[in-house]
Amino acid sequence: MPSSPDYYELLGVSREADASEIKKAFRTLARQYHPDVTGGDAEATERFKAIGEAYAVLSDPAKRAEYDRYGRVADGDYMSNAVFDDDMFGDLGAIFQGLFGGAMGGFGGGQRSRPGGPQPGQSLMMEVSLTLEDVARGVEREVSYPRQTSCSSCFGTGAAEGSRRERCSSCNGQGQVHQTRRTLFGYTSMLTVCPTCQGEGEVVGTPCSSCRGKGRVQESVTETVKIPAGVDDGMRVRVRGGGDKGVHGGPDGDLVLQVSVQRHERFRRDGRDLLCEQTISFAQAALGDTMTVPGILEDQTLTVAAGTQTGKVLRIAGAGLPDPRDGSLRGDQFVQVRVVTPTKLSGEEKELLFRFARLRGEHPTEPEEKGFFNRIVDKLTGR
């Protein structure tokens, strides 16, 4: 009995490849060599059969073990036990829909809505930019955008006055036509969109001049949208019914606003919490102080304990952002303090600092004695 071909080489995988690698390789090659993709090319069809056989063996643990040991498997129907799950041809189904404009039975194709029946409108998406202050208080934002709506001239029928919609003779009102193709797995029945009525199941005798028979026209609308406080960057706010109008009584689509929060010059955000920096003086750090600092919407009171070191993070409870799902919950404001060393001191301030240093047993560098000319300048300038 002749040996089988090198199945690993056919799929382009190593002998150590796991099941997921083998499956991925087969899917890639199947998309490339399937007869419905190659137009029935004989060489491509033979290649597709070969990789199908390779996958049938290598996807079955028992057959793979036999193949690895003997370089072949016993004669039989390789394809009978192959694991072709629903996910295997999910991507191929999308390709076939793109090629033939319809659903392909057994290859992940979906079912179309009933021809001539209610069709939901398309949902629309747009971006809305907010400041951090907008996020803190919640805002109402006016947005303008185009959407599809029913034609007022023909009331959405697509037919001119005196004309009407009639059942499509090509598909008998089904909106789909059957197509049978021969594949490696036998004959496959496909449902494709009817090319005459484009899936509507009906055709228009004389099209409406306003919408050119489509039954829909584009309009510009302006909506006032309430955006709740606390939304985060990347969140979406859905406006029910704000999208394209439904067809034949179908529900309207939604308007989806994707939130983009601008960067703030003072605050950084961490969920509901706000983080910022605040400079304090040496005296405030050493002795402690109660001071006013900016908040996101209003000033806040910050208590600095005596002996606070630079880099210390202080918390102002409830001064952060609200939770978008529960406005009664608020985050905190965290303030990292930074002690600033003064660069200019008056004579009295210097003397006080020298005395402070001496009391602590420190020996700061004394300033050099000023010359006669500098002393005259200081006297004249009042220094």
Secondary structure, 3 states (H helix, E strand, C coil): CCCCCCHHHHHCCCCCCCHHHHHHHHHHHHHHHCHHHHCCCHHHHHHHHHHHHHHHHHCCHHHHHHHHHHCCCCCCCCCCCCCCCHHHHHHHHHHHHHHHCEEECCCCCCCCCCCCCCECCCCEEEEEEECHHHHHHCEEEEEEEEEEEECCCCCCCCECCCCCEEECCCCCCCCEEEEEEEECCEEEEEEEECCCCCCCCEEECCECCCCCCCCEEEEEEEEEEEECCCCCCCCEEEECCCCCCCECCCCCCCEEEEEEECCCCCCEEECCEEEEEEEEEHHHHHHCEEEEECCCCCCEEEEECCCCCCCCEEEECCCCCECCCCCCCECCEEEEEEEECCCCCCHHHHHHHHHHHHHCCCCCCCCCCCCHHHHHHHHHHCC
